[in-house]
Structure formats: structure tokens, C-alpha cells
Amino acid sequence: MTKRTSQPLTIWFVVWDLILTALAWLFSYVARFYLGLIPFDPEHQPPLSSYLSSLPLILLLSMVAYRFTGMYEVHRLRRFREELVAVGGGVALMGLAVIATIFYQHQLYHSRLAMGMFLVNCIFGILTARRLSWQALRRLRARGVNQSHALIIGTGRLARRTVRTLRTLSWSGIQPVGYVEDESHRGPIADLPIVGSISELPELVQKYHIEHVFISLPLNRYTDARRVFAALSQTVVDVQLVADLPAMSGMTFHTAQLHGMTVVGLRENPHHGLNVVVKRVMDIFLAVIALAFFAPWMAAIAFLVKLTSPGSILYRQERCGLNGSAFQMLKFRTMTQDAEASGPQMTAANDSRRTPIGTFLRVTNLDELPQLFNVLWGDMSLVGPRPERPVFVRKFSKTIPNYMARHAVKAGMTGWAQVNGWRGNSSLRKRVQFDLYYITHWNPFFDIRIMFLTIWRMLFQKQKHNY
């Protein structure tokens, strides 16, 4: 069994939700028919008495709708996104029920404008009240009020990180008490004591007044999770399974019901359906703007490349993009024409093959500007994992776990790894880790953030690992 809600806090939210719903209902009437903001025919104004008589039914429908959409699933780790979805869904469902009831009863009150104002005021008022309530409660918890206690299953890297995270999130009011560990060879831990074993969990819950248990075990010990659930079967505590993310790089979790069977997706890619259309439209729109802005610069760079070194202006190189397919990536040439006569090789600091202007172009990333054409052609995106050459892809895929998962999306001119300093001859494992984080957490605003950070670092920060 699990305890997910706080009864006093739930009652607090119920009371304020109903009060704010009633106020929104009354305010919408006043704003529509008394403030004179929008002209109306007085003959169609419903009497205030009939309007007030509908209020009890409105509150009853609100209570049912709010409860049905999960607005009262209150717990310490609830995120604002969950709150926003629940409140939006609850008010929308309530609005549909109210409209259906008014239509069925043939009531005089049928102003669509007033109904729209009512729903907007409901959402705004309830969300504002909840955010203020949560902020006040979090401040109190950060000062030691309304605390709850937690046990951490395991003593490894993930368990210690869980303890650090809970202490950082002091607003949650969850205080870690100690570790629970079965492996006898584990020595003492500096930050918290080992208070017992998994079989002793029922006694530990009673002894330390535990309300939360965090299972923070490595992948090879996930079978112990069943033992934890079995040990806690006769207790009422909140149990959280902390995913060992570094061991599951590139995995996301999505549950679905397949004819009564629960299916967990471990590699769900957010780049599908409408998301692909949104990203493509962003790429085309911003690439056209960038080409128009950089056109004089590109013409000047092309002239300097041709002037300072014999050979072609542009350098075409085969790279791997979406699904590992090869494409010809464009760059301004920064090395001598025969730089790779002896075969492909990684660039290095102070590379003797560079042209007189090549170092400047690489340091400023101006050699990448022709890739805007790759973006327009659809070979690349503005943001994504940086593409690698096929010969190196074959090599890295054998030595770097989940390396090929980078090719689940289009390659990018810049990426999350690059704006965090992992570029050029930096740690390949770190680059893959940041690339996989980007893939599993993608949204349009994440792309905008990365583009802004790219420009910021180009203008104001010294470039590192840019070989």
C-alpha cells in the first residue's frame, strides 16, 4: 500500500477550489452584464436570482470534475506540469458539464462570452492559489516544518545521489534517515548510517516513522525490488523506484495497455508525428533567416579561403545522420586540399594541415555556416547530435555503449553536448551522454535554448576543445 496524499492539504485545496470557482462564476456575470465592457441587449440579461440558483449545481459539477481529473492527488514530489494538466483538464471537464446542464434545462443564461470568462478565471484563479499555497508550504518545509522521513534502499552511487538530491530539495520536506542494505561487505557510509536490511523494513518503518522508501539500486540488483515490495506489503508508505539513468542511457519510459497487458517502452523517441513537422518548420524558417543574415559574411569567407590557399572553397565530407544514413556535409575548407591523402584522421590542436585562415574559422565556428544548406535540404537540423564520419561511427559503435542511439534523430549544427563544452577532442562518452539526454528530453523550447546558448558562447566565452 502507498500513501500518496496529505488530507489537510487536500481539504485546503478543495475549499479554495470551490471558493474560487464560485467567485469566477459571479465575476463572469458582473463583468459581462454590469461593467459595460461589451454592449448587449438588456432584454437578454438573465436575472441575478436565477444565476445564483445555479451556483450549487455548478459547485457540485466542479467537485466531481476536479476529483475525476486528479486535481487532489496531492503529494510532496508533484510537479507544476502535472498540476497544470490536472487543473486545465478539470476546468475543461467542468465547463462541458455546465454547458450540457444549461442546454438540457433550457436556462436563460446562455452568454458564451460570460461562460468563456468563467472558465478562464477558474483556471487562472485556481492555478494562482495553488502556486501560492505550494510556495508557502515549501518555505515552511525548508525551515523544518511539516517534515517526513525516508529510507534509501542501497548504498551505491545511485543511493548516495538520491540522498544528496533529497537534501538539495529541502522544499519537499523529505528527510533521509538512513540506508537499507543486505550486502554485508558494505562498509559504513559517511553521510548516513546503514540502519538495517530489507527483511527488517517493517520494523524500520515503525521505528523511524517512515513515510517514503526510495529504491536506489543498480540494474543488476533490480530483483531486490520485489523483496522490498514484499517486505512493505503490510505497511502504508510511499515507494519510489529511482532509475539508474547512467546505466540506461538512451532509454525513456512510456507505459501503455495492450489488451490488459502493461507494456513499458524503453526507447520512446519524442521526434515523431507532429513533433517532426514542428522541428522541420523551425529549421527551415530559422535557416532562411540565418542565410540572409550571414550571406555577406559567407561571401567574404569564401573569398579569403580562395585567396589564402589553392583548392576548393567548400569541403564536402561524408557524415552519418538520421538512422545512420550517409550524407555530404558542407564546410568552408580549413585545411590544405590534400589534408587527408593518407586517409581519414581526427583533427588535433595546432594541426599542421590547417590553412592560414583555417584556425580562425574553426575557433569562431564560421566554417560551419555552409551547413545551413544541409539544414534546408533536410540532411541536418539546426540542433541535434553532431554528425560523425562513417569510419569513426563503425569504430565508436563497438566501444561506446548506446552510441548508435544518437542517430535516432537528424544530426545538428549545434547540440546540447557542444554548448556544455563537450566538443572536438573532448570525452566521447560525455558527448554521447549529453546527446542522449537531448534526444529523450527534446521539445521546441529546448532547441531554442540550445541555439541561444550557442550564440552566447560564440560571442562571450572562450571556446574549448575546438580542434
N, C-alpha and C positions, 0 to 999 in steps of 0.2 A: 504494500500500500504506500501511497505517496501523499504528502501534504503540500498542496500547491498554492493555497490561498490564505490570506490573512483576513479573518472575519471582521475585526473592527475596521480595517481599511476598506474592505468590500462594502460594508454598510455606509461608510463615509462617501464612497463613490456613488452608491445607489441614491442616497439622499440628495447629493448635489446634482446628479444627472437629472433627477426628476424636477428639482427646483429650476434648473437652467432650461429644461425643456418647456416647463410652464411659462417661464419668463419669455422665452423665444416665441412661444405661441401668442402671448399677449402683445409683445413688442411688434410682431409682424402685423397684427391688426391695427395697432396705433399708427405704425409707420405708413401703412397703406391707406388708411381712411381718415387720419386726423392731421398728419404732418403736412399734407398737401404737396408732397414731392412729385407725385404723378397725378394728373387730372383723372376723375372718374365720375360716373353718373350717380348722383346721390340716391336715385331710386333703386340701385342695385347694391346699396350698402346693407349688409346683414346687421340686425340688431345685436348689441353687445351681449344681451342676455342669452340669446341662442348660441352665441360664440362661447360664452363662459360655460354653458351647459355641456359643451362638447369636451371640455378640459379633462374631466375624469376619464373618459374613454381614451383620449389622447395619451394620458399618462399610463393607462393600462397597456395600450398597444406599445408604448415606448419601453415599458418594463420587459415585456415579452421579447421584443425585437433586440433590445440591448443584451438581454441574457442569452438569447439564441446565437448571437454573433460573437460571443466570447469576451464581451467588454468587462466581465467580472472575474476573469481568470487572472487574478492578481498574484504576482509573486515577485521576489526580490530581483530576479535577473531579467525581468520583462524589458524589452527594447522599445524605443519610441516608434519604430516602424510597425511593430506588432500592435501598439496602441492606436496608431493612425489607421491601420487597416480595420481594426475592430470597431472603432468609433465611426469611421466612414460607412462601413457595412451596416452597422446598427442603425444609424440615422437614415440611410437609404431604405432599409427594410421597413423601418417605422413609417417613413414617408409614403411608401407604396401602400402599406396597410391603412393609413389615414385617408389617402385618396380613394382607395377602394371603398372604405366605410362611408365617406361623404357621398360618393356616387350612388352607393346602394340605398342610403337613407334619403336621397334627393334633398339634401340640405341647401339652404340659400347661400351658404358660404362656399363660393367656388372661384375665388380670385386666384389665378395661377401665379400671379406676381407675389401675393402675400404668402402662398404656400412655398414658393421658392425662397423667399426671405426667411421663412420659418426654418427650413432645412439648413440653409447656410448659417444662420445664427446658432442653430443647435450644434452643428459641427464645431464652429469657432468657439462657442462658449464652453462646451464640454472639454475640448482639447486644451483650451487655456486653463481651465480649472484643474484638470488632471496634471498638466505640466507644473503648475504652481504647487500642487499638493506633493508631487514627487520631489520637486526641488527642496521643499521644506523638510520632507521626511529624510531625504538623503543628507541634508546638512545635519540633522539631528543624529543620524546614524554615524556620520563621520566624527561626531563628538562623543560617541559611545552610548547613544540611546537606541533602544529597540534592536539589540544585538541578537544574533542566533549563532549556534556553534556547528562546526563541520568537522568531519573526519576525512582524511585523504587515504585512499587505498593505493598502496605502492610507496616506494621510496626512491625511485629512479629520477631521471632527468625530468620527465613529464610531471611527476608528482611534485617535485620541488618548484617547477614553474607554476603549477596550479596554486601553490601556497603564495608565491610572490604575486601572482595576479590577484588573488583574493585580498591580499593586504594592500595592493595598489588601489583596488576598487573598494575603498573604505565606505563609500556611499551605500553599498549593498548591505552592510551590517552583518556580513557573514565572517565569523572569526574561526580560522582553522585551529583545531585543538591539538591534533597530532596525526601521526601516520599509523596505518594498519598494514602490517607486513607479515607474510608467512615464512619467507625465506630466512632461515636462521643465520646465514652468513652475513646478513646486512648489519653493519655496524651502526653506532649512534649517528644521528643527523644533527647538524649544528643548529638549524633554525627551529625544529620542532622535535619532540620525543616520539619514539615508537611506543604507542600505548597498548598494543595488543595484536592479535592475529584475526584472520577473517572469521574463524569459528567463534571468536569471542565478541563479535559485533553486537548481538543483542544486549549483552551486559554493558558494553562500552556506550551504547546509545542511552541506556538508563543512567549510567554513572555520570556522563558528561553532558546530559540533556541535549543530545544531538538532534538537529533538525535537517541537516544536509549531509549527504555522503557523495564524495566525488571519486569515481573510479578512474584513476590516472595510471594505467598500466601500459606497458609496451605491447606491440602487436602479438608477440609470441606468448603473452600471458593473458590473452583475452578469454581463455577458457575459465579463468578465475572469476570472471564477471558473473557467471551462473552461480558460483558458490556464494558470491556476495548477495545476489538476489535471494537465494535460498535462505541465507542466514538472516536476512532482513524481512522475511515473509510475514512475520508476526509483529512487525513494528510499523510505525507511521512516520516515515522520513522521506525526504525528497532525495532521489538518487539521480545523479548526473554522470554520464559517461563522457570523459574528456578524450577526444580523438587525438591519436598520436600523429599529428599532421606531418612532421618531417619524414616519418616512415611511410606516409600515404600521399606524397607529393603528386599533384595532378589529379587527385580524387575529389569529387564533390559528392554530396549525399542528397538523394531525392527519393522519397518513398511513394509508391503507387500500389493500388489494389488491383490484382489481376485475378478475377473470378474467385474472390475470397482469400487469395494468397498475397501476402505482403512482399513486394519486390523493392529492393534497395538498389538504386542506381549509384555506382561508384565513379562514373566518369561522364557526368552530365555536362555538356558544353553549352554555355549561355549564348553562343554565337549561332543561333538558328532562328528560323521563322522571321518574324517582323524585326528582330534584332539585327539580322543580316542586312535588311533593307535600310534601317536607320543608320547603321555604320557605313554602308556604301554611299548613302546620300551625303553624310557628313564628310566622307573622304573626297568626293567629287567637288562639293561646294568649297571646302577649305583649300583643296589643292589648286583649284582655279584661281582663288583669291591670292594664294601664295605665289603662283606662277606670274600673275600680273604684277605683284609687288616686287618680286626678285628678278624679273626679266632684265632690267638694266645691269644688275649685279652679275647675272649669269653670262650676259654678253661680254662684260669686262673680263670675267674669269676665263672665258673661252679664248679671248684674245691673248691674255697673259700666258695661258698654257701653251698655246701655239707659238708664242714669241720666245719662251724660255726653254723649250725642249722640242726636238723634232719628233713627229709622230702624230697620232690622232688626238683629238680634243677629248673625246669621251672614251671611257674604258668600259667595255661590256664583260661581265663576269657571270658565269653560271652559278645560281644560288638555288636553294631549296625553299619552297614556300608552302602554301596550303596543301595538306595531305602529302607532303614530301615531294610534290611535283616541281620540276626544274623550270626556271625562267631566267632571262637575261637581265641582270640588274645593271643599271646605268650609274656611272660616277664620272666626275671630272678626273682625268688621268693625273695622278700624283707621283708616279714612278716612271722610270725610263721605259721606252717601248718594249724592250726585251727583258723586262724585270723577272719574268717567270720562264725564261728559256729553259731552265733546268728543272722545271716542274713547280706545282703549287707549294707554297710555304706561307706560314703565318708571318705577319709583319712584326717588327721589333722596334724598340726605342733606338733612335739615331740610325735608322735603316739607310745604308749607303745607296740604295736604289732610288731614293726619292729625288724628284726634280727640284730645282731652286725654289719653286713656289709650292711644292708638294707639302712641305711641313706646315706652312701657314694654312693651307686648305684643310689639312687634317685636324689641326688644333682647333680651328674655328668651325669645323664640320661643314664648311661650304662645299666640299667635294661631294656631299650627299644630295645637293639640290636637284640634279637631274632625275633623282628617284621620284620626284613629283610626277613625272611622266609615267613611271611604273604604277603609281597610285591611280592615275587617270585610266590606264589600260586595264586595271583590275588585278595586276600581278601582286601588288602590295597594298598595304593600308598605311595611313599616317602613323598609327600606333599599333604595335604588336611586337612579338619577339624578333630580334634582328636575324635576318637570314644568314645561313652558313653555306659554304661550298659543299657539294655532294661528297667529295673525298673526305672531308672532315666530319660530315654527318655520319657516314658509314663508320668512321673511327670512334666518334663520341658515343654513338648509339650502343656500342658494345661495352663501354666503360662507365657511362653516366646513367644511373637509374632514371627511367621515365623521360629520357632525352627526347624521344620521338613524339611525346605528348605536346611539345612546343609547336608541332606542325598541325595541330587541330584548328588553327586559325591562320589567317594571312600574316605573312611577315610584315614588319613595320619599319618606318624610317627611324622611329624612336620607340622606346619602351620603358616599362616600369623598372627593369634592371638597369638601364642606361641612366635614368635620372637619379638612381640611388648609387651611382658610381661604379657599377659593375659592367665595364665595357672594355673593349680591346683585349689586352693580355691579362685581364683580371681573372678571379676564380670562376671557372666554368660551372662548377656546381652551384655557386651562389647565383649566377646568371640564370641557370635553369630553374632554381627555386623561385626567383622573383618572376620569371616568365610564367611559370605555372600558377603562381598567385594571381597574376594579371588575368590569365585565361579563365580561372574559376570565379573571379570576382568582377568580371567585366560589366560595365554599364557605360552609357554615353558620357556621363559626368566624369567617370574615371579617365576616359580618353582626353577630355578637355583639361583635366587636372595635369595629366602627364605632358600634354603639349605646352601648357603654361610653364611647368617646371623645366621643360627642355629649353624654352626661350630664356627663362630666368638664369639657368646655369650657363648658357652660352654667353649671356651678356655680363653677368656679375660674379661668376665663380670660376676659379681656376680649374681647368679641365685635368682630370686624372685618368690614367690608364688609356690614354688616347694614342695608341701607337699606330 
